[in-house]
Amino acid sequence: MKGKMILLLMATIIFSLLVGCAANEEEKKLYSVLVVQNGYDETDDILTETIDVSSESFHKIEFLRSSEDAQEQYPEYEIEQVPAVLIFETDGAELKKLEFKTYDLEEAVAKLKEISN
């Protein structure tokens, strides 16, 4: 009887661990967006008017005014031209994993719309 109780207890613990460690597929990913524009061009207006910036998918959206600012703050991402849009999967942290990088605004808008839905 004691052996059956131990087996039942172990099975319950293992089941609990498996359920607790399983990924929740309904959990939405969080993204941070870094936008580098050319001075005061209309990049920020274009993006904020065409995507839902209040979407729960976005942890942070940061706009920088020049490639020099970007090189100074984020040299590891080698931003070669402007406008540039970089999208990071963050899971609530700062710029965790670069998922997408483009210098094409139409491509950036399409990706950001996909994320915000």
MDTraj code that builds the backbone (N, CA, C; nanometers):
import mdtraj as md
import numpy as np

residues = "MET LYS GLY LYS MET ILE LEU LEU LEU MET ALA THR ILE ILE PHE SER LEU LEU VAL GLY CYS ALA ALA ASN GLU GLU GLU LYS LYS LEU TYR SER VAL LEU VAL VAL GLN ASN GLY TYR ASP GLU THR ASP ASP ILE LEU THR GLU THR ILE ASP VAL SER SER GLU SER PHE HIS LYS ILE GLU PHE LEU ARG SER SER GLU ASP ALA GLN GLU GLN TYR PRO GLU TYR GLU ILE GLU GLN VAL PRO ALA VAL LEU ILE PHE GLU THR ASP GLY ALA GLU LEU LYS LYS LEU GLU PHE LYS THR TYR ASP LEU GLU GLU ALA VAL ALA LYS LEU LYS GLU ILE SER ASN".split()
xyz = np.array([
    [0.0826, -0.1195, 0.0000],
    [0.0000, 0.0000, 0.0000],
    [0.0872, 0.1261, 0.0000],
    [0.1951, 0.1202, 0.0831],
    [0.2850, 0.2351, 0.0917],
    [0.3527, 0.2614, -0.0434],
    [0.3869, 0.1537, -0.1145],
    [0.4497, 0.1660, -0.2459],
    [0.3568, 0.2318, -0.3472],
    [0.2271, 0.1977, -0.3412],
    [0.1293, 0.2572, -0.4329],
    [0.1128, 0.4063, -0.4052],
    [0.1164, 0.4443, -0.2781],
    [0.1038, 0.5867, -0.2415],
    [0.2228, 0.6665, -0.2943],
    [0.3418, 0.6075, -0.2829],
    [0.4622, 0.6753, -0.3319],
    [0.4555, 0.6893, -0.4834],
    [0.4138, 0.5842, -0.5528],
    [0.4006, 0.5916, -0.6985],
    [0.2974, 0.6957, -0.7400],
    [0.1853, 0.6992, -0.6703],
    [0.0811, 0.7974, -0.7001],
    [0.1323, 0.9392, -0.6762],
    [0.2037, 0.9587, -0.5674],
    [0.2601, 1.0898, -0.5360],
    [0.3623, 1.1318, -0.6416],
    [0.4490, 1.0390, -0.6821],
    [0.5494, 1.0693, -0.7850],
    [0.4824, 1.1005, -0.9185],
    [0.3803, 1.0242, -0.9547],
    [0.3087, 1.0488, -1.0799],
    [0.2431, 1.1863, -1.0776],
    [0.1867, 1.2239, -0.9640],
    [0.1233, 1.3557, -0.9503],
    [0.2265, 1.4668, -0.9646],
    [0.3413, 1.4501, -0.9019],
    [0.4474, 1.5515, -0.9102],
    [0.4977, 1.5645, -1.0531],
    [0.5234, 1.4534, -1.1191],
    [0.5720, 1.4568, -1.2574],
    [0.4685, 1.5212, -1.3491],
    [0.3425, 1.4847, -1.3330],
    [0.2365, 1.5446, -1.4143],
    [0.2306, 1.6959, -1.3919],
    [0.2403, 1.7387, -1.2669],
    [0.2365, 1.8822, -1.2348],
    [0.3531, 1.9557, -1.2991],
    [0.4707, 1.8953, -1.2957],
    [0.5874, 1.9574, -1.3583],
    [0.5703, 1.9692, -1.5091],
    [0.5189, 1.8646, -1.5709],
    [0.4986, 1.8680, -1.7158],
    [0.3968, 1.9732, -1.7560],
    [0.2886, 1.9822, -1.6837],
    [0.1854, 2.0814, -1.7139],
    [0.2389, 2.2215, -1.6884],
    [0.3116, 2.2403, -1.5810],
    [0.3656, 2.3715, -1.5463],
    [0.4719, 2.4188, -1.6426],
    [0.5474, 2.3270, -1.7005],
    [0.6561, 2.3634, -1.7913],
    [0.6108, 2.3751, -1.9362],
    [0.4921, 2.3292, -1.9671],
    [0.4423, 2.3354, -2.1047],
    [0.4207, 2.4798, -2.1452],
    [0.4560, 2.5108, -2.2694],
    [0.4395, 2.6474, -2.3199],
    [0.2924, 2.6775, -2.3419],
    [0.2543, 2.7966, -2.3047],
    [0.1179, 2.8414, -2.3273],
    [0.1131, 2.9036, -2.4665],
    [0.0528, 2.8344, -2.5621],
    [0.0519, 2.8812, -2.6998],
    [-0.0325, 3.0061, -2.7187],
    [-0.1245, 3.0326, -2.6266],
    [-0.2082, 3.1507, -2.6384],
    [-0.1361, 3.2759, -2.5887],
    [-0.0239, 3.2574, -2.5214],
    [0.0510, 3.3697, -2.4683],
    [0.1102, 3.4494, -2.5843],
    [0.0818, 3.5787, -2.5888],
    [0.1310, 3.6625, -2.6975],
    [0.2747, 3.7039, -2.6718],
    [0.3505, 3.7133, -2.7774],
    [0.4875, 3.7619, -2.7668],
    [0.4847, 3.9136, -2.7531],
    [0.5862, 3.9671, -2.6889],
    [0.6022, 4.1114, -2.6780],
    [0.7166, 4.1555, -2.7677],
    [0.6999, 4.2725, -2.8291],
    [0.8009, 4.3237, -2.9205],
    [0.8380, 4.4667, -2.8842],
    [0.9648, 4.4984, -2.9048],
    [1.0113, 4.6363, -2.8990],
    [1.0523, 4.6734, -3.0406],
    [1.0293, 4.7982, -3.0755],
    [1.0582, 4.8446, -3.2104],
    [1.1535, 4.9627, -3.2008],
    [1.2585, 4.9579, -3.2802],
    [1.3538, 5.0680, -3.2895],
    [1.3441, 5.1240, -3.4306],
    [1.3114, 5.2524, -3.4401],
    [1.2975, 5.3182, -3.5694],
    [1.4029, 5.4274, -3.5775],
    [1.4841, 5.4221, -3.6829],
    [1.5858, 5.5246, -3.7047],
    [1.5447, 5.6008, -3.8293],
    [1.5289, 5.7304, -3.8135],
    [1.4846, 5.8113, -3.9267],
    [1.5881, 5.9173, -3.9591],
    [1.5643, 5.9902, -4.0661],
    [1.6553, 6.0939, -4.1128],
    [1.6061, 6.2284, -4.0622],
    [1.6560, 6.2695, -3.9465],
    [1.6142, 6.3967, -3.8887],
    [1.4667, 6.3952, -3.8559],
    [1.3975, 6.4922, -3.9077],
    [1.2537, 6.5036, -3.8797],
    [1.1708, 6.4652, -4.0015],
    [1.2147, 6.3606, -4.0728],
    [1.1344, 6.3147, -4.1860],
    [1.0025, 6.2572, -4.1332],
    [0.9222, 6.2025, -4.2192],
    [0.7879, 6.1595, -4.1796],
    [0.7794, 6.0113, -4.1425],
    [0.8926, 5.9478, -4.1200],
    [0.8920, 5.8052, -4.0866],
    [0.8052, 5.7764, -3.9652],
    [0.8224, 5.8551, -3.8597],
    [0.7438, 5.8312, -3.7381],
    [0.5949, 5.8504, -3.7630],
    [0.5590, 5.9522, -3.8405],
    [0.4178, 5.9752, -3.8727],
    [0.3592, 5.8600, -3.9542],
    [0.4344, 5.8151, -4.0533],
    [0.3867, 5.7055, -4.1387],
    [0.3600, 5.5809, -4.0551],
    [0.4537, 5.5465, -3.9684],
    [0.4380, 5.4250, -3.8880],
    [0.3261, 5.4372, -3.7857],
    [0.3209, 5.5487, -3.7148],
    [0.2199, 5.5622, -3.6091],
    [0.0788, 5.5785, -3.6646],
    [0.0667, 5.6253, -3.7884],
    [-0.0657, 5.6398, -3.8490],
    [-0.1157, 5.5106, -3.9135],
    [-0.0247, 5.4204, -3.9480],
    [-0.0670, 5.3000, -4.0202],
    [-0.0725, 5.1744, -3.9341],
    [-0.0139, 5.1788, -3.8150],
    [-0.0212, 5.0619, -3.7270],
    [-0.0841, 5.1010, -3.5938],
    [-0.1305, 5.0018, -3.5214],
    [-0.1904, 5.0248, -3.3897],
    [-0.0794, 5.0243, -3.2849],
    [-0.0236, 5.1428, -3.2565],
    [0.0880, 5.1525, -3.1621],
    [0.0450, 5.1233, -3.0188],
    [-0.0850, 5.1229, -2.9929],
    [-0.1334, 5.0917, -2.8583],
    [-0.1560, 4.9416, -2.8390],
    [-0.1238, 4.8633, -2.9405],
    [-0.1416, 4.7186, -2.9321],
    [-0.0633, 4.6618, -2.8143],
    [-0.1216, 4.5631, -2.7497],
    [-0.0548, 4.4967, -2.6376],
    [0.0684, 4.4190, -2.6825],
    [0.0866, 4.4035, -2.8130],
    [0.2028, 4.3316, -2.8653],
    [0.3311, 4.4126, -2.8535],
    [0.3163, 4.5452, -2.8415],
    [0.4345, 4.6314, -2.8381],
    [0.4707, 4.6691, -2.6954],
    [0.5899, 4.6309, -2.6555],
    [0.6427, 4.6674, -2.5233],
    [0.6926, 4.8118, -2.5270],
    [0.7603, 4.8464, -2.6376],
    [0.8204, 4.9795, -2.6494],
    [0.8442, 5.0095, -2.7971],
    [0.8211, 5.1347, -2.8350],
    [0.8554, 5.1810, -2.9694],
    [0.9425, 5.3040, -2.9512],
    [1.0654, 5.2960, -3.0008],
    [1.1617, 5.4049, -2.9824],
    [1.1998, 5.4631, -3.1184],
    [1.1996, 5.5961, -3.1268],
    [1.2378, 5.6651, -3.2487],
    [1.3686, 5.7391, -3.2253],
    [1.4653, 5.7192, -3.3154],
    [1.5912, 5.7935, -3.3121],
    [1.5974, 5.8794, -3.4372],
    [1.6563, 5.9970, -3.4251],
    [1.6545, 6.0943, -3.5350],
    [1.7665, 6.0784, -3.6375],
    [1.8682, 5.9953, -3.6086],
    [1.9775, 5.9832, -3.7055],
    [2.0496, 5.8501, -3.6913],
    [2.1211, 5.8133, -3.7976],
    [2.2007, 5.6910, -3.7916],
    [2.3154, 5.7072, -3.6924],
    [2.3616, 5.8315, -3.6723],
    [2.4671, 5.8568, -3.5735],
    [2.4169, 5.8242, -3.4327],
    [2.2936, 5.8668, -3.4020],
    [2.2337, 5.8334, -3.2719],
    [2.2225, 5.6818, -3.2556],
    [2.1818, 5.6158, -3.3627],
    [2.1654, 5.4706, -3.3576],
    [2.3000, 5.4010, -3.3368],
    [2.4028, 5.4469, -3.4090],
    [2.5358, 5.3864, -3.3936],
    [2.5905, 5.4074, -3.2531],
    [2.5601, 5.5236, -3.1962],
    [2.6073, 5.5541, -3.0611],
    [2.5362, 5.4674, -2.9565],
    [2.4056, 5.4537, -2.9701],
    [2.3278, 5.3805, -2.8698],
    [2.3223, 5.2295, -2.8937],
    [2.3242, 5.1894, -3.0201],
    [2.3099, 5.0473, -3.0538],
    [2.4107, 5.0055, -3.1616],
    [2.5401, 5.0156, -3.1343],
    [2.6405, 4.9841, -3.2371],
    [2.6367, 4.8383, -3.2828],
    [2.5893, 4.7495, -3.1983],
    [2.5879, 4.6066, -3.2312],
    [2.4909, 4.5715, -3.3434],
    [2.3986, 4.6619, -3.3784],
    [2.3000, 4.6308, -3.4820],
    [2.3377, 4.6849, -3.6196],
    [2.4525, 4.7478, -3.6314],
    [2.5088, 4.7901, -3.7602],
    [2.4041, 4.8491, -3.8546],
    [2.3468, 4.9588, -3.8149],
    [2.2456, 5.0263, -3.8959],
    [2.3180, 5.1063, -4.0035],
    [2.2979, 5.0670, -4.1293],
    [2.3754, 5.1192, -4.2410],
    [2.3114, 5.2378, -4.3113],
    [2.1811, 5.2516, -4.3017],
    [2.1123, 5.3611, -4.3696],
    [1.9831, 5.3926, -4.2960],
    [1.9200, 5.5005, -4.3359],
    [1.7921, 5.5391, -4.2770],
    [1.6914, 5.5593, -4.3887],
    [1.5644, 5.5388, -4.3645],
    [1.5078, 5.4902, -4.2397],
    [1.5406, 5.3426, -4.2188],
    [1.5462, 5.3043, -4.0926],
    [1.5679, 5.1651, -4.0543],
    [1.4653, 5.1290, -3.9474],
    [1.4114, 5.0093, -3.9578],
    [1.3162, 4.9608, -3.8579],
    [1.3658, 4.8245, -3.8108],
    [1.3872, 4.8144, -3.6799],
    [1.4329, 4.6904, -3.6186],
    [1.3270, 4.6445, -3.5193],
    [1.2903, 4.5188, -3.5266],
    [1.1872, 4.4639, -3.4383],
    [1.2512, 4.3530, -3.3555],
    [1.2330, 4.3643, -3.2248],
    [1.2929, 4.2706, -3.1307],
    [1.1847, 4.1967, -3.0539],
    [1.2035, 4.0671, -3.0356],
    [1.1184, 3.9934, -2.9431],
    [1.1763, 4.0195, -2.8049],
    [1.0926, 4.0691, -2.7131],
    [1.1462, 4.1128, -2.5846],
    [1.1047, 4.0288, -2.4661],
    [0.9880, 3.9698, -2.4692],
    [0.9346, 3.9025, -2.3505],
    [0.9396, 3.9946, -2.2299],
    [0.9197, 4.1242, -2.2521],
    [0.9185, 4.2219, -2.1434],
    [1.0544, 4.2800, -2.1115],
    [1.1602, 4.2275, -2.1713],
    [1.2948, 4.2799, -2.1461],
    [1.3318, 4.3781, -2.2563],
    [1.4414, 4.4448, -2.2392],
    [1.4876, 4.5387, -2.3405],
    [1.5545, 4.4648, -2.4565],
    [1.5178, 4.4950, -2.5786],
    [1.5814, 4.4485, -2.7014],
    [1.6503, 4.3127, -2.6880],
    [1.5722, 4.2109, -2.6668],
    [1.6257, 4.0779, -2.6373],
    [1.6781, 4.0054, -2.7613],
    [1.5945, 3.9884, -2.8624],
    [1.6326, 3.9095, -2.9788],
    [1.5854, 3.9805, -3.1058],
    [1.6797, 4.0156, -3.1923],
    [1.6443, 4.0819, -3.3177],
    [1.5708, 3.9826, -3.4064],
    [1.4458, 4.0167, -3.4381],
    [1.3624, 3.9285, -3.5205],
    [1.3536, 3.9768, -3.6648],
    [1.3656, 4.1079, -3.6845],
    [1.3374, 4.1641, -3.8167],
    [1.4111, 4.2966, -3.8308],
    [1.4731, 4.3176, -3.9463],
    [1.5432, 4.4437, -3.9737],
    [1.5203, 4.4780, -4.1202],
    [1.4801, 4.6025, -4.1446],
    [1.4575, 4.6444, -4.2823],
    [1.4852, 4.7935, -4.2973],
    [1.5146, 4.8312, -4.4203],
    [1.5303, 4.9725, -4.4555],
    [1.4144, 5.0174, -4.5446],
    [1.3169, 4.9299, -4.5625],
    [1.2018, 4.9556, -4.6487],
    [1.0781, 4.9803, -4.5619],
    [1.0218, 5.1008, -4.5707],
    [0.9073, 5.1355, -4.4856],
    [0.7837, 5.0508, -4.5134],
    [0.7576, 5.0206, -4.6403],
    [0.6405, 4.9381, -4.6728],
    [0.6532, 4.7997, -4.6103],
    [0.7715, 4.7438, -4.6170],
    [0.7972, 4.6130, -4.5569],
    [0.7819, 4.6203, -4.4045],
    [0.8307, 4.7291, -4.3458],
    [0.8195, 4.7487, -4.2008],
    [0.6736, 4.7612, -4.1585],
    [0.5968, 4.8388, -4.2328],
    [0.4547, 4.8570, -4.2004],
    [0.3819, 4.7231, -4.2067],
    [0.4094, 4.6438, -4.3095],
    [0.3439, 4.5132, -4.3230],
    [0.3764, 4.4233, -4.2037],
    [0.5020, 4.4198, -4.1638],
    [0.5423, 4.3357, -4.0506],
    [0.4806, 4.3861, -3.9203],
    [0.4798, 4.5163, -3.8996],
    [0.4231, 4.5729, -3.7770],
    [0.2720, 4.5504, -3.7695],
    [0.2039, 4.5581, -3.8834],
    [0.0599, 4.5281, -3.8854],
    [0.0352, 4.3824, -3.8494],
    [0.1188, 4.2945, -3.9019],
    [0.1075, 4.1516, -3.8714],
    [0.1243, 4.1269, -3.7210],
    [0.2201, 4.1942, -3.6613],
    [0.2466, 4.1783, -3.5177],
    [0.1333, 4.2351, -3.4334],
    [0.0794, 4.3495, -3.4734],
    [-0.0197, 4.4182, -3.3899],
    [-0.1573, 4.3525, -3.3924],
    [-0.1786, 4.2575, -3.4819],
    [-0.3090, 4.1886, -3.4886],
    [-0.3158, 4.0718, -3.3952],
])
top = md.Topology()
chain = top.add_chain()
for i, resn in enumerate(residues, 1):
    res = top.add_residue(resn, chain, resSeq=i)
    for name in ("N", "CA", "C"):
        top.add_atom(name, md.element.get_by_symbol(name[0]), res)
traj = md.Trajectory(xyz[None], top)
